[in-house]
């Protein structure tokens, strides 16, 4: 125990309880191992088997205490694409981009909303502008073509060409 933490603190009690649990379970498991070894006609000193069981239990508890938390699970959206998850999200965006210049419906329902969300997020992060609260400032920053992408209702017609999508992405990156 450290000098600045009294023996009666909850953390000290938890540590003492953990050590007691490891010792008790190590003694039980070690004793059971010794009985099994004796039943199989092996001659082993009981102290050695108990010490081995305690060491294994302490190692296991230390491993559990220091392992990092598991990564967050990727939540699935309704269209079987991940909502957010690093490379999984990049893969989903790549998939949307690949279909965005081919299928007008996919462009309007999947790609265009995603591009608008990314543009809005960049406005918030880099300029501190919420497009819903300060649309005039946001419009000036993003420019007219991107502003129309973010605010106008879906328009009938063919989806943008791959070159046009590349231009939009480059413009979003410059925000």
For each residue, the residues with C-beta under 8 A, 3 or more apart:
1: 5 7 12 15
2: 5
3:
4:
5: 1 2 9 11 12
6: 9 12
7: 1 12
8: 12 13
9: 5 6 12 13
10: 13 14
11: 5 14 15
12: 1 5 6 7 8 9 15 16
13: 8 9 10 16 17
14: 10 11 17 18
15: 1 11 12 18 19
16: 12 13 19 20
17: 13 14 20 21
18: 14 15 21 22 61
19: 15 16 22 23
20: 16 17 23 24
21: 17 18 24 25
22: 18 19 25 26 54 57 58 61
23: 19 20 26 27 54
24: 20 21 27 28
25: 21 22 28 29 53 57
26: 22 23 29 30 50 53 54 55 56 57 58
27: 23 24 30 31 50 53 54
28: 24 25 31 32
29: 25 26 32 33 53 56 57
30: 26 27 33 34 46 49 50 51 52 53 54
31: 27 28 34 35 46 49 50
32: 28 29 35 36
33: 29 30 36 37 49 52 53
34: 30 31 37 38 44 46 49 50
35: 31 32 38 39
36: 32 33 39 40
37: 33 34 40 42 43 44 49
38: 34 35 41 42 43 44
39: 35 36
40: 36 37
41: 38
42: 37 38
43: 37 38
44: 34 37 38 48 49
45: 48 49
46: 30 31 34 49 50
47: 50 51
48: 44 45 51 52
49: 30 31 33 34 37 44 45 46 52 53
50: 26 27 30 31 34 46 47 53 54
51: 30 47 48 54 55
52: 30 33 48 49 55 56
53: 25 26 27 29 30 33 49 50 56 57
54: 22 23 26 27 30 50 51 57 58
55: 26 51 52 58 59
56: 26 29 52 53 59 60
57: 22 25 26 29 53 54 60 61
58: 22 26 54 55 61 62
59: 55 56 62 63
60: 56 57 63 64
61: 18 22 57 58 64 65
62: 58 59 65 66
63: 59 60 66 67
64: 60 61 67
65: 61 62
66: 62 63
67: 63 64
68:
69:
70:
71:
72: 85
73:
74: 82 83 84 85 88
75: 82 83 84
76: 80 81 82 83
77: 80 81 82 83
78:
79: 110
80: 76 77
81: 76 77 92 95 96
82: 74 75 76 77 85 88 89 91 92
83: 74 75 76 77 89
84: 74 75 89
85: 72 74 82 88 89
86: 89 90
87: 90 91
88: 74 82 85 91 92
89: 82 83 84 85 86 92 93
90: 86 87 93 94
91: 82 87 88 94 95
92: 81 82 88 89 95 96
93: 89 90 96 97 114
94: 90 91 97 98
95: 81 91 92 98 99
96: 81 92 93 99 100 106 110 111 114
97: 93 94 100 101 111 165 169
98: 94 95 101 102
99: 95 96 102 103 106 107 110 111
100: 96 97 103 106 107 110 111 112 159 160 165
101: 97 98 107 159 160 161 162 164 165
102: 98 99 106 159
103: 99 100 106 107 159
104: 107 108 156 157 158 159
105: 108 109
106: 96 99 100 102 103 109 110 111 159
107: 99 100 101 103 104 110 111 112 159 160
108: 104 105 111 112 154 159
109: 105 106 112 113
110: 79 96 99 100 106 107 113 114
111: 96 97 99 100 106 107 108 114 115 165
112: 100 107 108 109 115 116 149 154
113: 109 110 116 117
114: 93 96 110 111 117 118
115: 111 112 118 119 149 168 169 172
116: 112 113 119 120 149 150
117: 113 114 120 121
118: 114 115 121 122 172
119: 115 116 122 123 142 146 149 150 172 175
120: 116 117 123 124 131 150
121: 117 118 124 125
122: 118 119 125 126 127 172 175
123: 119 120 126 127 129 130 131 138 141 142 175
124: 120 121 127 128 129 130
125: 121 122
126: 122 123 175
127: 122 123 124 137 141 175
128: 124
129: 123 124 134 137 138 141
130: 123 124 133 134 138
131: 120 123 134 135 138 150
132: 135
133: 130
134: 129 130 131 137 138
135: 131 132 138 139 151
136: 139 140
137: 127 129 134 140 141
138: 123 129 130 131 134 135 141 142 147
139: 135 136 142 143 144 147
140: 136 137
141: 123 127 129 137 138 175
142: 119 123 138 139 146 147 150 171 175
143: 139 146 147 171
144: 139 147 148
145: 148 149 168 171
146: 119 142 143 149 150 168 171 172 175
147: 138 139 142 143 144 150 151
148: 144 145 151 152
149: 112 115 116 119 145 146 152 168
150: 116 119 120 131 142 146 147
151: 135 147 148
152: 148 149 155
153:
154: 108 112
155: 152
156: 104
157: 104
158: 104
159: 100 101 102 103 104 106 107 108
160: 100 101 107 164 165 168
161: 101 164 165
162: 101 165 166
163: 166 167
164: 101 160 161 167 168
165: 97 100 101 111 160 161 162 168 169
166: 162 163 169 170
167: 163 164 170 171
168: 115 145 146 149 160 164 165 171 172
169: 97 115 165 166 172 173
170: 166 167 173 174
171: 142 143 145 146 167 168 174 175
172: 115 118 119 122 146 168 169 175
173: 169 170
174: 170 171
175: 119 122 123 126 127 141 142 146 171 172
